[in-house]
Amino acid sequence: MASEREILKDKETESNKKTERTEGEPTAAFKGASWAALLLGVSAYLIGLFNAGMELNEKGYYFAILIFGLYAAVSLQKAVRDKEEGIPVTNIYYGISWVALIIAVSLIGIGLYNAGSIILSEKGFYAMSFALSLFSAVTVQKNIRDTEKARERN
């Protein structure tokens, strides 16, 4: 019969064991950093938009571009990855995904270039928070998919 001390030691050893990742699953730190970057980018963009001294229709334009860009980036990433993995993707969907992302990036660029009421430093702020948001949205989607795929294998 095991002594109380041995039982406590076994429990302590069990609680100190790291949760093992499955092969192909991103680390918790990478997942957390991706989510933090997404929240930071989108929050900064929206807070800047909320505090901006522009008309409501301008704010709506920049908000719509952010949402459109996020959707286009994730959709393109999924289409590219599906094609890479041999999952059928129609050429029209693949093409539309590329066009949508190009249009979103073009619209933010054209909008910021032509915005006379926004100073140059604010234009840079919006461009960088937009870029951070798109990149991190793609990374978050990739992490979710990698985690799901790794768990399905086990």
N, C-alpha and C positions, 0 to 999 in steps of 0.2 A: 504494500500500500504506500502510495506516494505521500511524502510529508507536505505540510501546508506550504513550506518554503519552496519546494520543488514545483508545486502547482502554481504559485505566484510567479515563479521564474518563467515557467512555460507560457503563462498568459502574457507576461511582459515581452517575451521573445516574439510571440504572435503579433502583438500590437505594434512592435517595432519593424515588422516586415513591411517593405514597400509594396504598394499595389503595382503589379507588373503590367506593363503595356503589352498589347499584342503586337506582333510584327506588322509594320506598316502604319501603325497608329501614331499620330503626332504626339509630342510630349504635352503635358498639362501646361507647362510654361509657354510653349508656342501657341497653344489654343488660347490661353489667357491673354497673351500679348496681342494676338489677332483681334480678339473681341475688344480689348482695351483700345486698340488703334481705331477700330470701327466706331466705337462709341465716342472717342475723342474727336475724330474727324467729322462725324455727323453732328455731334453736339456743338463743336466750335462753329461749323458752318451755320447751323440753325440759330445759335446765340448771336452770331454776327449779323445774320439776316434780321433777327428780331430787333436788334439795337440799331440797325441801319436807318439812316435818314432818307430813305427812298419811298416812293409811292407804293401803295399796296399792290398794284398790278406788277411793278418791278419785282417786289418780294415774291409774288406768286410765280413769276417767270423763273427766278433763280431756284425756288423750291421745286418746281416741276422738273427743272433740269437735273437737280440732285436725284430725285426719285427715278427719273428716266435713266440717268447714268448708272445708278446702282443696279437697276433691273437689267439694263443692257450688259453690264460687265459680268454679272453673275450668269446670265443666260449664255453669253459667249463662252465663258469659262466652262460651263456645263457641256455646251455643244462641242467644243474642242476636245474636252476630256472623253466624252462619249465616242467621238470619232476615233480617238487614240486607242480606246479600249475595245473597239470593234462593235460598239452598240450603234445600231442604225440611226443616222441623223440625215434628214433630207437636205439637199443642197440649198433649197430655198430657205429653210430655217437657219442653216449655217450662215448663209449670205445676209439674211435679215439681221441676225445677231451682230455681225460685223458692221453693217450699215448703221444699226441703231447706236452702237457704241461710238462710231465715228461722228454721227450726227450730234450725240450728247456732248462729246468733247468739243466739237466745232461750235455748238451753241453757247457753251460756257465761255469759250475763247472769244467769239464774236460779241457776245453780250458784254463781257468785261472790257473788251477793246473799245466798244462804242459807248460805254457808260461814262457820261460826262460828270455825273454827280458823285462818282466814287473816286477817291484819291488813289494814287498808284499803290501805296502800301496796302490798302484795303483790297485792291484787285489781286495783289499777290496772295493775301490771306485767303480770299475765296478760292483762288486757283489751287493753292496748296491743300486746303482742307477738302476740296473736291477730289483732288488726286489721291489723298490719303484715304478718303472714304471709299473710292472705287477699288483701290488696291486691297484694302483690308476686307472689303466685302467679298472679293474673289478669294482671299486667303481663308476667311471664315467658312465660306461654302466648301472650299477644298478640304479643310480640316474636318468638317462635318461628314463629308463623303468618305474621306480616308478612314475616319473612326468607324463609320458604319460598315465599310467594306472589311476592315480588319476584324471586327466583331463577328461578321457573318462567316468568316473563315473558321472561326473557333467554335 
